Amino acid sequence: MRTNDELVQAEERQTDPVRPRMTRTRLGIFVATLMVYVAIVVGVLTTSWPVRFDWQVMLFRPYKQWPEIHTFLDYFVVLGQRGPTAVAVAAWLGWCTYKQKTLRPLLVLGTSLLLLNATVGAAKIGMGRLGPHYATSIGSNEMFAGGDIFPSGHTANAVVTWGVLAYLATTPRTRRVASVIAALLALGVGMTTVYLGTHWMSDVTLGWTAGLLVLLVLPWFEPLMARAEAWLLTLWRRLRERGAPLAAPVPATVALGGPRAPADDERPVREPVGAGSRGGASRVPDGRPHLLPRPHTARSERTPVTPTGSRRPPHADRAPRTAPLGPAAGRGRTAS
């Protein structure tokens, strides 16, 4: 049989979040993905085969080949926009935060979005590539021309935002299912941007790798997120204690028999005598003055009480009666 301490420890283990670590496998995937990232950038900078493939897809004009799906893909690409996806995922992770009693889900989302803005945003502005609709010469890489599409922000955001749900999954099965769904969404969003003509194919491939790099480095930030969570919880506790109203002092109650003496608090507690105790137990006096019982007399036996003051003043001209009046006396009649 499990004791109360074991039950409490089991509950604490269930709510304790599992923090992934940077294993050798994860580190190997990170290095391989980073090499792919560098290879794509070098291939575009040198105007090699990635740029030639970009122009082949662009001149094919997919949006003209299948115009019947254009409207649907205009809405589907919203799954890669930063605002709507961040709000939807933050709402779900907020519920997870409430259920798990930890701030880690929201901290992971915030950290991943900050890393995404810092890496992808800096690469966009630094390389300044123009999109297919703004290309100036066929076959050029359109780099350092004032654009901001390389890598694809929609694609990288889809990888990170939906991939965070798989990263925070608590069971292996849930993690696998969430990973497959996130990969399909990221693949669909990336290919949709190519279909609409807003990105080159190399933009999309670099966006996939950039988003995957952000997810792979999250275990390195777990200690920082743990310290941030502890600091935020401590700050919240202090704010609650500071804003809590002070308890009003409870007034001391006075017994009806008179004020309590200090000796009253020191007297022993009286316990009721059970049915099994025989006359050996005596009642402990409590030290308080008690009124002696007075006999109750009948109303006819009680002494009449004369009021202290009389409402009617005495009459001096009237003499007090000394004898009761007879039946015929005082009437002025004589016997016949």
LINRA-V728274 format. One line per field, one symbol per residue. ss: DSSP state (~ for helix, > for strand, _ for the rest). phi: phi as a letter, one per 20 degrees, with the letter a starting at -180 (. if undefined). Layout:
ss->???
phi->???
This chain:
ss->___~~~~~~~~~~~~________~~~~~~~~~~~~~~~~~~~~~~___~~~~~~~~~~~~_~~~~_~~~~~~~~~~~~~~_~~~~~~~~~~~~~~~~~~~___~~~~~~~~~~~~~~~~~~~~~~~~____~~~__________________~~~~~~~~~~~~~~~____~~~~~~~~~~~~~~~~~~~~~~~~~____~~~~~~~~~~~~~~~~_~~~~~~~~~~~~~~~~~~~~~~~~~~__________________~~~~~________________________________~~~___________________________________
phi->.eefffffffffffeffedfdfefffffffffffffgffffffffelefffffgfffffflffefcffdfffffeffffdfffffffffffffffffffelbeggfffffffffffffeffffgffeleeeffdfdbfneeleldnebddeffffffffffffffffefecgffffffffffffffffffffffffnebfffffffffffffffffeggfefgfffffffffffffffffffeffffffeffedfffpffegfffefffedfeffeedgfedfefenefdfffdfedfffefffdeffcefeffdfedeffdcffefdfmemddfe
